[in-house]
Amino acid sequence: MGGGGMGIPIPAGVGGGGAIVIVLIFLAIQFFGGGGSLASGLNGVGGQQAVDPGASVDLTNNGDMVEFIGAVQTDANDLWQETFQRSGKPFERAPVVLFTGSTVSGCGQASSATGPFYCPADQKVYLDTDFFQELRDRFGAPGDFAQAYVIAHEIGHHVQNQTGIEAQVRQLQQQDPSRENELSIKLELQADCLAGVWAQSVYKAGDLDPGDIEEGLKAAQAVGDDRIQAGAGMAVNPETWTHGSAAQRSQWFNTGFTSGDPAACDTFAG
């Protein structure tokens, strides 16, 4: 598929080791040198068309969900657009495409089994309308902010794509397939951290309810590779992980939230 997702299902693979090349570290630090900024809040969609419904999606039956997704999408895009502008860099806002069952993206065809994902080829986030119910029922992560974490994570992948980090990681994976999983985990944990940076901006704007951050942390833990493997009755095998453990994912989301600073999200250091 390319791009990044929430880690559902879990692809097989092998682990790797060694330090990240210095050019990638430099790129990450160079861009993530500024602090977070206040976002506009979750009170409305604004002027941006927030979601692009697929042909099989009936928006009349999902009005509240579409409005909520649109609010998060617009707010996260606002934050990163402001951050890029302070760095003197252009930013293309990331649309969200809703689908049911299956869809065709710039990265190929995907089904609901793929889970939410970001496609760097067309720079869009793809969400199956049934996923949030699965997040609540299958993964035990209910609540609006659990859903917001998922959206913010995928838009975090868009930020990585806009900075060139995503492309460099893919290139390194092709050059050294033995490090494919290791690099994938670093990329995913950085997207978790960037989601936390966005959460801090919403907190500063006064738009969070009591317990919202706990919902986000619980969602990050729920989609850890170890939790998913154990829940599927599989042996927990770190060598096959591509997104990180429950502890790692919640740790990096919390790092982004407590710091509010993208510079704290250099998961490629060390």
Backbone hydrogen bonds in HBPLUS format (Angstrom, degrees):
<---DONOR---> <-ACCEPTOR-->    atom                        ^
c    i                          cat <-CA-CA->   ^        H-A-AA   ^      H-
h    n   atom  resd res      DA  || num        DHA   H-A  angle D-A-AA Bond
n    s   type  num  typ     dist DA aas  dist angle  dist       angle   num
A0118-TYR N   A0004-GLY O   2.69 MM 114  5.31 149.3  1.78 154.6 165.5     1
A0024-LEU N   A0021-VAL O   3.19 MM   3  5.87 135.3  2.40 115.3 124.3     2
A0026-PHE N   A0022-ILE O   2.89 MM   4  6.08 164.5  1.92 154.3 158.5     3
A0027-LEU N   A0023-VAL O   3.02 MM   4  6.16 155.6  2.08 139.5 146.1     4
A0028-ALA N   A0024-LEU O   3.01 MM   4  6.23 163.0  2.04 150.2 154.1     5
A0029-ILE N   A0025-ILE O   2.95 MM   4  6.17 170.6  1.96 158.4 160.6     6
A0030-GLN N   A0026-PHE O   2.80 MM   4  5.81 157.7  1.85 149.5 156.5     7
A0031-PHE N   A0027-LEU O   3.21 MM   4  6.37 161.4  2.25 147.0 150.2     8
A0032-PHE N   A0028-ALA O   2.89 MM   4  5.92 166.6  1.91 155.1 158.4     9
A0036-GLY N   A0260-GLY O   2.79 MM 224  5.19 124.6  2.10 143.9 154.2    10
A0052-ASP N   A0096-VAL O   2.68 MM  44  6.05 149.2  1.77 152.2 161.0    11
A0098-LEU N   A0052-ASP O   3.32 MM  46  6.27 140.2  2.49 115.2 125.8    12
A0054-GLY N   A0098-LEU O   2.79 MM  44  5.82 144.0  1.92 154.5 165.1    13
A0057-VAL N   A0054-GLY O   3.14 MM   3  5.52 170.4  2.15 118.4 120.2    14
A0061-ASN N   A0058-ASP O   3.21 MM   3  5.89 154.6  2.28 115.7 121.7    15
A0062-ASN N   A0059-LEU O   3.09 MM   3  4.96 157.8  2.14 101.2 108.1    16
A0066-VAL N   A0062-ASN O   2.90 MM   4  6.07 164.1  1.92 161.7 166.6    17
A0067-GLU N   A0063-GLY O   2.99 MM   4  6.17 158.0  2.04 149.1 155.0    18
A0068-PHE N   A0064-ASP O   2.99 MM   4  6.20 157.5  2.04 147.3 153.2    19
A0069-ILE N   A0065-MET O   2.89 MM   4  6.11 171.4  1.90 157.4 159.5    20
A0070-GLY N   A0066-VAL O   2.89 MM   4  5.96 157.7  1.94 144.5 151.5    21
A0071-ALA N   A0067-GLU O   2.96 MM   4  6.18 148.0  2.06 142.1 150.4    22
A0072-VAL N   A0068-PHE O   3.04 MM   4  6.37 164.8  2.07 158.1 160.6    23
A0073-GLN N   A0069-ILE O   2.87 MM   4  5.99 167.7  1.88 154.6 158.8    24
A0074-THR N   A0070-GLY O   2.93 MM   4  5.97 163.3  1.96 145.4 150.0    25
A0075-ASP N   A0071-ALA O   2.98 MM   4  6.05 162.6  2.01 145.8 151.2    26
A0076-ALA N   A0072-VAL O   2.89 MM   4  6.02 168.3  1.91 156.8 159.6    27
A0077-ASN N   A0073-GLN O   3.03 MM   4  6.11 160.7  2.07 144.6 150.5    28
A0078-ASP N   A0074-THR O   2.88 MM   4  6.07 150.8  1.97 145.4 154.0    29
A0079-LEU N   A0075-ASP O   3.05 MM   4  6.37 158.2  2.10 148.5 153.2    30
A0080-TRP N   A0076-ALA O   3.11 MM   4  6.42 170.0  2.12 156.5 157.4    31
A0081-GLN N   A0077-ASN O   2.85 MM   4  5.90 151.8  1.93 148.0 156.5    32
A0082-GLU N   A0078-ASP O   3.02 MM   4  6.19 159.8  2.06 149.8 154.5    33
A0083-THR N   A0079-LEU O   2.97 MM   4  6.24 154.6  2.03 146.6 154.4    34
A0084-PHE N   A0080-TRP O   2.89 MM   4  6.00 163.4  1.91 147.3 151.1    35
A0085-GLN N   A0081-GLN O   2.97 MM   4  6.12 157.1  2.03 143.8 150.5    36
A0086-ARG N   A0082-GLU O   3.07 MM   4  6.34 151.5  2.16 146.2 152.6    37
A0087-SER N   A0084-PHE O   2.94 MM   3  5.08 131.0  2.18  98.6 112.8    38
A0089-LYS N   A0084-PHE O   2.89 MM   5  5.03 174.1  1.89 142.8 140.8    39
A0088-GLY N   A0085-GLN O   2.99 MM   3  4.86 157.5  2.04 101.2 107.8    40
A0125-VAL N   A0095-PRO O   2.94 MM  30  6.23 171.8  1.95 156.5 159.1    41
A0097-VAL N   A0125-VAL O   2.66 MM  28  6.01 167.7  1.67 168.8 172.4    42
A0127-LEU N   A0097-VAL O   2.88 MM  30  6.21 163.5  1.91 163.6 166.4    43
A0099-PHE N   A0127-LEU O   2.97 MM  28  6.27 149.6  2.06 147.4 150.5    44
A0129-THR N   A0099-PHE O   2.93 MM  30  6.08 153.5  2.00 159.3 166.2    45
A0102-SER N   A0100-THR O   2.92 MM   2  5.76 134.9  2.12 107.0  93.7    46
A0112-SER N   A0101-GLY O   2.81 MM  11  5.15 134.8  2.02 149.4 141.8    47
A0103-THR N   A0110-ALA O   2.82 MM   7  5.48 153.5  1.89 159.5 163.6    48
A0110-ALA N   A0103-THR O   2.87 MM   7  5.48 163.1  1.90 159.7 161.9    49
A0105-SER N   A0108-GLY O   2.84 MM   3  5.16 174.0  1.84 141.4 141.3    50
A0108-GLY N   A0105-SER O   3.08 MM   3  5.16 166.6  2.10 109.1 111.7    51
A0114-THR N   A0111-SER O   2.98 MM   3  5.58 159.0  2.03 115.7 122.2    52
A0115-GLY N   A0112-SER O   3.24 MM   3  5.71 145.1  2.37 108.8 116.5    53
A0117-PHE N   A0126-TYR O   3.11 MM   9  5.41 155.8  2.17 144.2 151.7    54
A0126-TYR N   A0117-PHE O   2.80 MM   9  5.41 171.5  1.81 171.7 174.4    55
A0119-CYS N   A0124-LYS O   2.98 MM   5  5.62 169.3  2.00 165.6 167.3    56
A0123-GLN N   A0119-CYS O   2.80 MM   4  5.54 120.9  2.15 141.4 159.1    57
A0131-PHE N   A0128-ASP O   3.02 MM   3  5.47 166.0  2.04 117.8 122.4    58
A0134-GLU N   A0130-ASP O   3.29 MM   4  6.63 152.4  2.37 145.4 153.2    59
A0134-GLU N   A0131-PHE O   2.91 MM   3  4.94 113.9  2.36  95.7 112.6    60
A0135-LEU N   A0131-PHE O   2.73 MM   4  6.08 149.7  1.82 153.0 163.2    61
A0136-ARG N   A0132-PHE O   3.08 MM   4  6.28 147.9  2.19 136.9 144.3    62
A0137-ASP N   A0133-GLN O   2.83 MM   4  6.04 171.5  1.84 154.7 157.0    63
A0138-ARG N   A0134-GLU O   2.77 MM   4  5.11 142.2  1.91 130.0 142.6    64
A0139-PHE N   A0134-GLU O   3.28 MM   5  6.77 147.9  2.39 153.5 160.8    65
A0141-ALA N   A0135-LEU O   2.98 MM   6  5.63 160.5  2.02 142.3 144.1    66
A0147-GLN N   A0143-GLY O   3.40 MM   4  6.79 150.9  2.49 142.9 149.9    67
A0147-GLN N   A0144-ASP O   3.06 MM   3  5.20 119.4  2.45  96.6 111.1    68
A0148-ALA N   A0144-ASP O   2.90 MM   4  6.27 149.6  2.00 143.8 153.5    69
A0149-TYR N   A0145-PHE O   2.90 MM   4  6.04 150.4  1.99 140.4 146.8    70
A0150-VAL N   A0146-ALA O   3.39 MM   4  6.70 153.5  2.46 139.8 145.0    71
A0151-ILE N   A0147-GLN O   3.22 MM   4  6.60 162.5  2.25 153.4 156.7    72
A0152-ALA N   A0148-ALA O   2.87 MM   4  6.07 168.0  1.89 156.6 160.3    73
A0153-HIS N   A0149-TYR O   2.83 MM   4  5.96 150.0  1.92 148.6 156.8    74
A0154-GLU N   A0150-VAL O   3.15 MM   4  6.45 161.0  2.19 149.3 153.0    75
A0155-ILE N   A0151-ILE O   3.01 MM   4  6.32 156.1  2.07 150.3 157.4    76
A0156-GLY N   A0152-ALA O   2.86 MM   4  6.04 133.5  2.08 135.3 148.5    77
A0156-GLY N   A0153-HIS O   3.02 MM   3  4.88 122.8  2.36  90.0 105.7    78
A0157-HIS N   A0153-HIS O   3.19 MM   4  6.70 136.6  2.39 140.1 150.7    79
A0157-HIS N   A0154-GLU O   3.05 MM   3  5.14 127.0  2.35  95.1 108.3    80
A0158-HIS N   A0154-GLU O   3.29 MM   4  6.75 140.2  2.46 134.7 145.3    81
A0159-VAL N   A0155-ILE O   3.03 MM   4  6.46 147.6  2.14 145.4 153.5    82
A0160-GLN N   A0156-GLY O   3.05 MM   4  6.42 154.9  2.12 145.3 151.7    83
A0161-ASN N   A0157-HIS O   2.93 MM   4  6.20 146.3  2.04 141.8 151.3    84
A0162-GLN N   A0158-HIS O   2.85 MM   4  6.12 154.8  1.92 150.4 157.1    85
A0163-THR N   A0159-VAL O   3.04 MM   4  6.27 144.8  2.17 147.8 156.4    86
A0165-ILE N   A0160-GLN O   3.02 MM   5  5.09 116.9  2.43 154.2 159.2    87
A0166-GLU N   A0160-GLN O   3.17 MM   6  5.24 169.8  2.18 112.8 114.3    88
A0164-GLY N   A0161-ASN O   3.25 MM   3  5.19 143.3  2.39  96.2 106.5    89
A0168-GLN N   A0164-GLY O   3.16 MM   4  6.35 157.5  2.21 147.1 153.0    90
A0169-VAL N   A0165-ILE O   2.98 MM   4  6.22 156.0  2.04 153.0 159.5    91
A0170-ARG N   A0166-GLU O   3.05 MM   4  6.33 162.6  2.08 151.0 155.3    92
A0171-GLN N   A0167-ALA O   3.00 MM   4  6.21 153.1  2.07 144.2 151.8    93
A0172-LEU N   A0168-GLN O   2.94 MM   4  6.17 158.6  1.99 148.0 153.3    94
A0173-GLN N   A0169-VAL O   2.92 MM   4  6.17 151.9  2.00 150.0 158.2    95
A0174-GLN N   A0170-ARG O   3.05 MM   4  6.31 149.6  2.14 143.9 151.4    96
A0175-GLN N   A0171-GLN O   2.98 MM   4  6.26 150.6  2.07 146.1 154.7    97
A0176-ASP N   A0172-LEU O   2.96 MM   4  6.10 149.1  2.05 146.2 153.7    98
A0179-ARG N   A0176-ASP O   2.94 MM   3  5.80 167.5  1.96 129.0 133.0    99
A0180-GLU N   A0177-PRO O   3.10 MM   3  5.04 167.1  2.11 110.4 112.0   100
A0183-LEU N   A0179-ARG O   2.97 MM   4  6.09 170.6  1.97 163.3 164.9   101
A0184-SER N   A0180-GLU O   2.97 MM   4  6.10 151.1  2.06 143.7 152.6   102
A0185-ILE N   A0181-ASN O   2.91 MM   4  6.14 158.8  1.96 154.5 158.6   103
A0186-LYS N   A0182-GLU O   3.20 MM   4  6.52 159.5  2.24 146.0 150.9   104
A0187-LEU N   A0183-LEU O   3.00 MM   4  6.23 155.7  2.06 147.3 153.8   105
A0188-GLU N   A0184-SER O   2.92 MM   4  6.18 160.0  1.96 152.4 157.6   106
A0189-LEU N   A0185-ILE O   2.87 MM   4  6.04 164.0  1.89 156.8 161.0   107
A0190-GLN N   A0186-LYS O   3.06 MM   4  6.16 148.3  2.16 139.4 147.7   108
A0191-ALA N   A0187-LEU O   3.15 MM   4  6.47 150.4  2.24 141.8 149.4   109
A0192-ASP N   A0188-GLU O   3.00 MM   4  6.38 146.6  2.11 144.9 154.5   110
A0193-CYS N   A0189-LEU O   2.96 MM   4  6.26 153.5  2.03 144.7 151.5   111
A0194-LEU N   A0190-GLN O   2.87 MM   4  6.18 156.5  1.93 151.4 157.7   112
A0195-ALA N   A0191-ALA O   3.00 MM   4  6.20 144.9  2.13 138.9 148.1   113
A0196-GLY N   A0192-ASP O   3.05 MM   4  6.40 143.8  2.18 140.6 150.6   114
A0196-GLY N   A0193-CYS O   3.00 MM   3  4.95 117.8  2.39  92.4 108.2   115
A0197-VAL N   A0193-CYS O   2.94 MM   4  6.37 144.8  2.07 146.1 156.2   116
A0198-TRP N   A0194-LEU O   3.09 MM   4  6.41 157.6  2.15 145.2 150.1   117
A0199-ALA N   A0195-ALA O   2.97 MM   4  6.27 154.5  2.03 142.9 150.5   118
A0200-GLN N   A0196-GLY O   2.97 MM   4  6.28 148.4  2.07 147.5 154.9   119
A0201-SER N   A0197-VAL O   3.21 MM   4  6.59 150.7  2.31 144.6 151.8   120
A0201-SER N   A0198-TRP O   3.01 MM   3  5.15 117.9  2.41  98.6 114.0   121
A0202-VAL N   A0198-TRP O   3.09 MM   4  6.49 149.8  2.19 151.1 159.6   122
A0203-TYR N   A0199-ALA O   2.92 MM   4  6.18 152.0  2.00 146.4 154.8   123
A0204-LYS N   A0200-GLN O   2.91 MM   4  6.17 160.2  1.95 152.3 156.6   124
A0205-ALA N   A0201-SER O   3.12 MM   4  6.27 140.5  2.28 133.8 144.1   125
A0207-ASP N   A0202-VAL O   3.12 MM   5  5.60 168.7  2.13 160.7 157.1   126
A0206-GLY N   A0203-TYR O   2.96 MM   3  5.15 156.3  2.02 105.8 113.3   127
A0212-ASP N   A0209-ASP O   3.08 MM   3  5.60 161.1  2.12 141.6 140.5   128
A0215-GLU N   A0211-GLY O   3.05 MM   4  6.33 145.5  2.17 144.0 153.3   129
A0215-GLU N   A0212-ASP O   3.01 MM   3  5.06 119.2  2.39  95.1 110.5   130
A0216-GLY N   A0212-ASP O   3.02 MM   4  6.45 151.4  2.11 148.7 156.6   131
A0217-LEU N   A0213-ILE O   2.88 MM   4  6.19 161.3  1.91 155.4 159.9   132
A0218-LYS N   A0214-GLU O   2.89 MM   4  6.01 155.1  1.95 144.6 151.7   133
A0219-ALA N   A0215-GLU O   2.96 MM   4  6.16 151.0  2.05 143.8 151.5   134
A0220-ALA N   A0216-GLY O   2.97 MM   4  6.25 158.1  2.01 149.0 154.8   135
A0221-GLN N   A0217-LEU O   3.01 MM   4  6.25 156.2  2.06 146.7 152.8   136
A0222-ALA N   A0218-LYS O   2.90 MM   4  6.06 150.9  1.99 142.1 150.8   137
A0223-VAL N   A0219-ALA O   3.25 MM   4  6.51 140.6  2.42 148.3 155.3   138
A0224-GLY N   A0221-GLN O   3.10 MM   3  5.33 162.3  2.14 114.6 114.8   139
A0228-ILE N   A0224-GLY O   2.98 MM   4  6.24 161.9  2.01 160.0 165.5   140
A0225-ASP N   A0244-GLY O   2.79 MM  19  5.71 166.4  1.81 151.0 150.1   141
A0229-GLN N   A0225-ASP O   2.93 MM   4  6.06 164.7  1.95 150.4 154.7   142
A0230-ALA N   A0226-ASP O   2.97 MM   4  6.05 166.7  1.98 146.8 151.0   143
A0231-GLY N   A0227-ARG O   2.88 MM   4  5.93 157.8  1.93 144.4 151.3   144
A0232-ALA N   A0228-ILE O   3.02 MM   4  6.15 134.5  2.23 140.0 151.0   145
A0232-ALA N   A0229-GLN O   3.17 MM   3  5.18 131.7  2.42  94.8 107.7   146
A0234-MET N   A0229-GLN O   2.85 MM   5  5.01 155.1  1.92 161.7 153.4   147
A0233-GLY N   A0230-ALA O   3.06 MM   3  5.16 160.7  2.10 107.2 111.6   148
A0240-THR N   A0237-ASN O   3.01 MM   3  5.84 166.4  2.03 128.0 132.1   149
A0241-TRP N   A0238-PRO O   3.16 MM   3  5.18 161.4  2.19 105.0 110.8   150
A0249-ARG N   A0245-SER O   2.96 MM   4  6.15 165.2  1.98 155.2 158.9   151
A0250-SER N   A0246-ALA O   3.11 MM   4  6.23 168.9  2.12 150.5 153.4   152
A0251-GLN N   A0247-ALA O   2.93 MM   4  5.92 150.2  2.02 141.1 150.4   153
A0252-TRP N   A0248-GLN O   2.98 MM   4  6.19 162.2  2.01 151.5 154.5   154
A0253-PHE N   A0249-ARG O   3.07 MM   4  6.22 155.6  2.13 144.7 151.7   155
A0254-ASN N   A0250-SER O   2.94 MM   4  6.01 157.9  1.99 143.6 150.0   156
A0255-THR N   A0251-GLN O   2.83 MM   4  6.10 141.5  1.98 139.9 151.7   157
A0256-GLY N   A0252-TRP O   3.08 MM   4  6.29 161.3  2.12 146.3 149.1   158
A0257-PHE N   A0253-PHE O   3.02 MM   4  6.29 153.2  2.09 143.8 151.9   159
A0258-THR N   A0254-ASN O   2.82 MM   4  5.91 173.2  1.82 156.1 157.6   160
A0259-SER N   A0255-THR O   3.12 MM   4  6.05 153.0  2.19 142.3 149.4   161
A0260-GLY N   A0256-GLY O   2.82 MM   4  5.49 151.7  1.90 137.0 146.2   162
A0264-ALA N   A0261-ASP O   2.95 MM   3  5.64 159.9  1.99 121.4 127.3   163
A0265-CYS N   A0262-PRO O   2.97 MM   3  5.34 163.6  2.00 115.7 120.1   164
A0267-THR N   A0265-CYS O   2.93 MM   2  5.67 125.4  2.23 110.2  94.0   165
A0269-ALA N   A0266-ASP O   3.39 MM   3  5.93 172.0  2.39 114.3 116.1   166
